[in-house]
Structures are given as C-alpha cells and as structure tokens.
Amino acid sequence: MSSSSSSDTAAAVAEWLERKPGAMQWEVLPASLRTRLGSESAWLRAVRGYCAARQRAWCAALGLDEKDYLIDLLRHSREHLMLYPYHLAERLTACVPASSPFE
C-alpha cells in the first residue's frame, strides 16, 4: 500500500469514527471502507492508532485488554512528544502502576 493510499485510508477511518464514535465494530462499517481496509485486523490497527493519537480512553471494541492499550497509548504519546494523558491518570495508575508523568 502506498503512503498516499495509507493516509487516505487513515483519513477515511478518522472521518468514520468522528461521525459515528460508537461504531467501532467491523460489521457496521460501510462496504467501501471494509474493502479499502481489507481485513478486520487492519481495521482494529487503524482504530487503535486513531484512539492512541487522540489519547482516548480504552474500550473493549479496541480488541486489546485495557493494560495493553494503555501501555501502547503511553508509548505513542512519548514517541510523538505528547503531554501525559492526565485525563486517564486514574486508569493508568490502576492498570500500569509504573506509569507517571515524571518519567
């Protein structure tokens, strides 16, 4: 997949999730978006990337357990020089005790 089609796909995923934030299940996607993504695993990767980039809270539809998602979110935040997600601090300290904004 070329970088322009990859960015087009990411934009289509973002547009879908912004229009229908609760519609994260593969089955509810329009056929055109399913065709563009190719597989449910590609959809889950795209959703996780979208949620991590926006530091969204975990939900079961992400296909990971909460601790794994929060670790990925912290890694993404550090790699992209984002602020510590203080709005998730309670869940972070409960699930990933070693996480701290002072690391």
Rosetta blueprint (number, residue, H / E / L):
1 M L
2 S L
3 S H
4 S H
5 S H
6 S H
7 S H
8 D H
9 T H
10 A H
11 A H
12 A H
13 V H
14 A H
15 E H
16 W H
17 L H
18 E H
19 R H
20 K L
21 P L
22 G L
23 A L
24 M L
25 Q L
26 W H
27 E H
28 V H
29 L L
30 P L
31 A H
32 S H
33 L H
34 R H
35 T H
36 R H
37 L H
38 G L
39 S L
40 E H
41 S H
42 A H
43 W H
44 L H
45 R H
46 A H
47 V H
48 R H
49 G H
50 Y H
51 C H
52 A H
53 A H
54 R L
55 Q L
56 R L
57 A L
58 W L
59 C L
60 A H
61 A H
62 L H
63 G L
64 L L
65 D L
66 E H
67 K H
68 D H
69 Y H
70 L H
71 I H
72 D H
73 L H
74 L H
75 R H
76 H H
77 S H
78 R H
79 E H
80 H L
81 L L
82 M L
83 L L
84 Y L
85 P L
86 Y H
87 H H
88 L H
89 A H
90 E H
91 R H
92 L H
93 T H
94 A H
95 C H
96 V L
97 P L
98 A L
99 S L
100 S L
101 P L
102 F L
103 E L
